[in-house]
């Protein structure tokens, strides 16, 4: 009998890729979405069921968790993400979910770490203390965030902006995060493990700009900006102040060279090398 796997935040950067890869497996993939309309494009994938859930409303979770064997737990970056995690884990306990795979972040186990890491560690602990077998995935920053957050200015101006200086970061392709997640969700012997996931190399943003330019066939420049300017830009887009401050702390860690750890975990778990940034740039060149 096919197992049913629920993926929350299934229209997000990582969740969407996990659903896409799960649709090629012999499982029932259930995509938890905040809006059925936003999940429309997932309906075309074979074997994928769409279910609308509200992380803040425990009553909305019951149907989504019915007959679920394993949970891919992803929550959006939000001031309410701990409440969302509690609601999801509590419902998983009520309905007898057998395994939770939690998407966390690289550095969540550091002491004292940064605020984003502390938030993730708090959520990890709730999963660990649930009594449900679990696996934690701690990926580095996503290469695809350049598509999500910088593609517009790159298209218009040939530039992208970040307050990170020349610090190098071990960015990872979300396709590799998804490949690890699918292996863990469909395989055995991963319970109790914490997997730190990175790309194969570290890159400065200027080095990434050069590779993006080569792939897109035009000049692309990285512009280092002051923290105040970055903060004002985030607040102008209605980013809550605690989130903006936490992101600035992350960028400061990038700038200081504290985000350059490289692991070989992707290859250990999946049996293949992770994507390089040059390959990412080639595959996504039309976005820039």
C-alpha positions as CSV (number, residue, x, y, z in Angstrom):
1,X,0.0,0.0,0.0
2,X,1.3,3.4,-0.9
3,X,2.3,5.7,1.9
4,X,0.8,9.2,2.1
5,X,3.3,12.1,2.6
6,X,2.0,15.5,3.5
7,X,4.2,18.5,2.5
8,X,3.3,21.8,4.2
9,X,4.0,25.1,2.5
10,X,3.9,23.2,-0.7
11,X,3.9,26.3,-2.9
12,X,7.1,27.7,-1.4
13,X,10.6,27.5,-2.9
14,X,11.5,24.2,-1.2
15,X,8.0,22.7,-0.8
16,X,7.2,23.0,-4.5
17,X,10.4,21.2,-5.5
18,X,9.8,18.4,-2.9
19,X,6.3,17.8,-4.3
20,X,7.6,17.8,-7.8
21,X,10.2,15.1,-7.0
22,X,7.7,13.1,-4.8
23,X,5.3,13.0,-7.8
24,X,7.9,10.8,-9.5
25,X,7.9,8.3,-6.6
26,X,5.6,5.5,-5.7
27,X,3.8,7.5,-3.0
28,X,0.7,9.6,-2.5
29,X,2.0,13.1,-2.3
30,X,-0.3,15.5,-0.5
31,X,0.4,19.2,-1.0
32,X,-0.7,21.4,1.9
33,X,-1.3,24.9,0.5
34,X,-2.7,28.1,2.0
35,X,-4.8,28.8,-1.1
36,X,-6.2,26.2,-3.5
37,X,-5.8,28.8,-6.3
38,X,-2.1,29.1,-5.6
39,X,-1.7,25.4,-5.7
40,X,-3.4,25.0,-9.1
41,X,-0.1,24.4,-10.9
42,X,0.7,21.4,-8.6
43,X,-2.5,19.6,-9.8
44,X,-0.9,18.8,-13.1
45,X,1.7,16.6,-11.3
46,X,0.9,12.9,-11.3
47,X,-0.3,11.4,-8.0
48,X,-0.5,14.8,-6.2
49,X,-3.5,15.7,-4.0
50,X,-4.0,19.4,-3.1
51,X,-5.4,20.2,0.4
52,X,-6.0,23.7,1.8
53,X,-4.7,24.3,5.4
54,X,-4.3,27.2,7.7
55,X,-1.3,26.7,10.0
56,X,-2.8,29.1,12.5
57,X,-6.1,27.2,12.7
58,X,-5.8,23.8,14.4
59,X,-9.3,22.8,13.2
60,X,-8.3,23.2,9.6
61,X,-5.6,20.6,9.9
62,X,-7.6,17.5,10.6
63,X,-8.6,16.6,7.0
64,X,-5.1,17.4,5.7
65,X,-3.6,14.9,8.2
66,X,-6.1,12.1,7.6
67,X,-4.2,8.8,6.8
68,X,-0.9,10.7,6.6
69,X,2.2,8.4,7.2
70,X,5.0,11.0,7.0
71,X,5.1,14.8,7.3
72,X,7.5,17.2,5.6
73,X,7.2,20.1,8.0
74,X,7.9,23.5,6.4
75,X,6.7,26.8,7.8
76,X,7.1,30.2,6.3
77,X,9.4,32.8,7.9
78,X,6.9,34.5,10.2
79,X,6.6,35.9,13.7
80,X,4.0,33.1,14.2
81,X,6.2,30.2,12.9
82,X,6.5,28.6,16.4
83,X,2.8,28.6,16.9
84,X,2.4,27.1,13.4
85,X,4.9,24.4,14.2
86,X,3.1,23.5,17.5
87,X,-0.2,23.2,15.7
88,X,1.2,21.0,12.9
89,X,3.2,18.7,15.3
90,X,0.2,18.4,17.7
91,X,-2.1,17.3,14.9
92,X,0.6,14.9,13.6
93,X,0.6,13.3,17.1
94,X,-3.2,13.1,17.2
95,X,-3.3,11.3,13.9
96,X,-0.5,8.9,14.4
97,X,2.0,10.3,11.8
98,X,5.0,7.9,11.8
99,X,7.9,10.3,10.8
100,X,8.4,14.1,10.7
101,X,11.1,15.6,8.5
102,X,11.6,19.2,9.6
103,X,13.1,21.8,7.3
104,X,15.3,24.0,9.5
105,X,18.4,26.1,8.7
106,X,22.2,25.7,8.8
107,X,23.5,27.1,12.1
108,X,20.4,26.2,14.1
109,X,22.5,24.3,16.6
110,X,25.1,27.1,17.1
111,X,25.4,28.7,20.5
112,X,24.5,31.5,21.0
113,X,24.1,31.7,17.2
114,X,21.9,34.2,15.5
115,X,18.2,34.9,16.0
116,X,17.1,33.0,12.9
117,X,19.0,30.0,14.1
118,X,17.5,30.3,17.6
119,X,14.0,30.4,16.2
120,X,14.7,27.3,14.1
121,X,16.3,25.5,17.1
122,X,13.1,26.1,19.2
123,X,11.0,24.5,16.5
124,X,13.4,21.6,16.2
125,X,13.1,20.9,19.9
126,X,9.3,20.8,19.7
127,X,9.6,18.2,17.0
128,X,12.2,16.2,18.9
129,X,10.1,16.3,22.1
130,X,7.0,15.1,20.3
131,X,7.8,11.4,20.6
132,X,7.4,11.0,16.8
133,X,10.5,9.7,14.9
134,X,12.1,12.7,13.2
135,X,14.8,13.9,10.9
136,X,16.1,17.5,10.8
137,X,17.3,19.1,7.6
138,X,19.5,22.2,8.0
139,X,20.3,23.7,4.6
140,X,22.4,26.7,3.8
141,X,21.0,29.7,1.9
142,X,19.1,28.9,-1.3
143,X,20.5,29.7,-4.7
144,X,16.9,30.1,-5.9
145,X,16.5,33.1,-3.6
146,X,18.3,35.1,-6.3
147,X,15.3,34.2,-8.6
148,X,12.8,35.1,-5.9
149,X,14.3,38.3,-4.6
150,X,16.7,39.7,-7.2
151,X,15.5,38.7,-10.7
152,X,13.6,41.9,-11.2
153,X,16.5,44.3,-10.6
154,X,18.8,42.0,-12.5
155,X,16.5,42.2,-15.5
156,X,15.9,45.9,-15.3
157,X,19.3,47.2,-14.2
158,X,21.8,44.3,-14.5
159,X,22.4,44.6,-10.8
160,X,21.4,43.0,-7.5
161,X,21.8,44.4,-4.0
162,X,22.7,42.9,-0.6
163,X,24.5,44.1,2.5
164,X,27.0,41.2,2.5
165,X,30.3,42.6,1.3
166,X,32.7,40.0,-0.1
167,X,31.8,37.3,2.4
168,X,31.6,33.8,0.9
169,X,28.5,31.6,1.4
170,X,28.0,27.9,0.7
171,X,24.6,28.4,-1.1
172,X,22.6,25.2,-2.0
173,X,20.3,24.5,-4.9
174,X,16.8,23.8,-3.6
175,X,16.7,20.8,-6.0
176,X,19.3,19.2,-3.8
177,X,17.4,20.0,-0.6
178,X,14.4,18.3,-2.2
179,X,16.4,15.3,-3.3
180,X,17.6,14.7,0.3
181,X,14.1,15.3,1.7
182,X,12.6,12.7,-0.8
183,X,15.3,10.2,0.1
184,X,14.6,10.7,3.8
185,X,10.8,10.6,3.4
186,X,10.8,7.5,1.2
187,X,13.8,5.6,2.7
188,X,14.8,4.1,6.0
189,X,17.4,4.6,8.7
190,X,17.2,8.4,8.8
191,X,15.3,8.8,12.1
192,X,17.1,10.8,14.7
193,X,19.6,12.3,12.2
194,X,20.4,16.0,11.7
195,X,21.6,16.6,8.1
196,X,23.5,19.8,7.4
197,X,23.2,20.6,3.7
198,X,25.3,22.9,1.6
199,X,26.4,23.3,-2.0
200,X,29.8,22.0,-3.1
201,X,31.6,25.3,-2.9
202,X,31.5,28.8,-1.4
203,X,31.0,31.9,-3.4
204,X,31.0,35.7,-2.9
205,X,28.1,37.6,-4.3
206,X,30.4,39.2,-6.8
207,X,31.6,35.8,-8.0
208,X,28.0,34.8,-8.4
209,X,27.3,37.9,-10.4
210,X,30.0,37.0,-12.9
211,X,28.6,33.5,-13.3
212,X,25.1,34.8,-13.7
213,X,26.3,37.2,-16.3
214,X,28.1,34.5,-18.3
215,X,24.9,32.3,-18.3
216,X,22.6,35.2,-19.1
217,X,24.9,36.7,-21.8
218,X,25.0,40.2,-20.2
219,X,26.9,42.1,-17.6
220,X,25.5,41.6,-14.1
221,X,26.9,43.4,-11.1
222,X,26.6,42.8,-7.4
223,X,26.2,46.0,-5.3
224,X,27.0,45.9,-1.6
225,X,24.7,48.2,0.3
226,X,24.7,49.6,3.8
227,X,22.7,47.8,6.4
228,X,20.4,50.8,7.0
229,X,19.5,51.0,3.3
230,X,18.7,47.3,3.3
231,X,16.6,47.6,6.5
232,X,14.7,50.5,5.1
233,X,14.0,48.6,1.9
234,X,12.6,45.6,3.8
235,X,10.4,47.8,6.0
236,X,9.1,49.6,3.0
237,X,7.9,46.1,1.7
238,X,6.1,45.7,5.1
239,X,8.6,43.1,6.5
240,X,8.0,43.0,10.3
241,X,10.8,44.6,12.2
242,X,11.8,41.5,14.1
243,X,12.1,39.6,10.8
244,X,14.1,42.4,9.2
245,X,16.5,42.6,12.1
246,X,17.0,38.8,12.0
247,X,17.7,38.9,8.3
248,X,20.3,41.7,8.8
249,X,22.0,39.6,11.4
250,X,22.2,36.7,8.9
251,X,23.6,39.1,6.3
252,X,26.2,40.3,8.8
253,X,27.2,36.6,9.4
254,X,27.6,36.2,5.6
255,X,29.7,39.4,5.5
256,X,32.0,38.1,8.3
257,X,32.6,34.8,6.5
258,X,30.6,32.8,9.0
259,X,28.4,31.1,6.4
260,X,31.2,29.3,4.5
261,X,30.9,25.8,5.9
262,X,30.8,23.1,3.3
263,X,29.5,19.6,3.9
264,X,29.2,16.5,1.7
265,X,25.9,15.4,3.2
266,X,23.9,15.8,-0.1
267,X,26.2,13.2,-1.8
268,X,26.1,10.9,1.3
269,X,22.3,10.8,1.4
270,X,21.5,10.9,-2.3
271,X,24.6,9.3,-3.9
272,X,25.2,12.2,-6.2
273,X,27.0,15.5,-6.2
274,X,25.0,18.7,-5.5
275,X,24.5,21.3,-8.2
276,X,27.2,24.0,-8.5
277,X,26.3,27.6,-8.7
278,X,27.5,27.7,-12.4
279,X,25.0,24.9,-13.2
280,X,22.2,26.8,-11.3
281,X,23.0,29.9,-13.3
282,X,22.9,28.0,-16.6
283,X,19.6,26.3,-15.7
284,X,17.9,29.5,-14.6
285,X,19.5,32.0,-17.0
286,X,16.1,32.9,-18.5
287,X,15.0,34.4,-15.2
288,X,17.8,37.0,-15.4
